Amino acid sequence: MLDKWLSSYKHWANFILRSFVGVIFMAHGAQKLFGAFGGPGLEGAARFFEQLGFVPGEAWAFTVAIVEL
């Protein structure tokens, strides 16, 4: 009985989970690219990536921000 009930909501659970994760990725991309939500913006993200050893930092920051959007 419970399996039948849970299986009917499986698609909705996937939709909700994927939507939630998508919003999180978009927010992180907006932080890196636009400086939204108190993020560092593209320049700050570029400095961070260069500190990690990813040179050129601007290219990496832009690439990661676009992928997250």
Helices and strands as residue ranges (DSSP letters): H 2-8, H 10-34, G 36-38, H 41-51, H 57-68
